[in-house]
Structures are given as C-alpha cells and as structure tokens.
Amino acid sequence: MLRYFTSNPTSKTLCSPMLLSTFSHFSFFHMAANMYVLWSFSTSAVSMLGREQFLAVYLSAGVISTFVSYVSKMVTGRFGPSLGASGAIMTILAAVCTKMPDAKTGHHLPPYVHLHRRQR
C-alpha cells in the first residue's frame, strides 16, 4: 500500500503512485468528504465535458496535483507520503465553477458539524 498508493518524491517507485495515490485516502472521513464533493459536482462536470473527457480531466488532474506535491516537497525539503483525491476533485470543482459561475449550490453540512460549531 505504501509503495504504490502513496506518493513520495524519495520513493523508488515514482510514476505509478502519481496516479494510484488518487484512489487512496488517509481515513474514512477523508474519503467520505472527497466523495461527497465529487458527487456534488460530478453530474454538472459530466454534462459539460462528457464521460470520457471527465475521466481524462480527473485522472490528469490527479497526476498533475501529485507532481506539484513532488515539486513543493523537493523545494521545501519536507518529504513524506501524500495520498488522496483532493487535487483531482478540486480541479473538477474549479472546472464547474469556471464554466458555470452563476450556478447556485445548495450544500448542507452534516448535523454533527452544526453542533460542533454551536459549542465553540
């Protein structure tokens, strides 16, 4: 898992983790949050781009965001594994927001988040 599904610029395996790390997550909450955002915007993105182009944008964004992570880790000297679909998902979100700037979104936070905010 660490070798192929986490990306690290100091690893012996550099290329395949750039794609495969897009499909791994740190925790169930990390995966759930990413899947919620992807689910929220994927319908609009697929209708704009088509299924094949959506998949191409998503996978390309995953690889490019991992590459940017590699570069930033090399520049800062802070090495360590990275994983998750956040870069690819945020690219899809940015594409939808760019193409549909006047669209209204109706995202609701789960009840436990509202409770946590009230307690502060």
Secondary structure, 3 states (H helix, E strand, C coil): CCCCCCECCCCCCCHHHHHHHHHCCCCHHHHHHHHHHHHHHHHHHHHHHCHHHHHHHHHHHHHHHHHHHHHHHHHHCCCCCECCCHHHHHHHHHHHHHHCCCCCCCCCCCHHHHHHHHHC
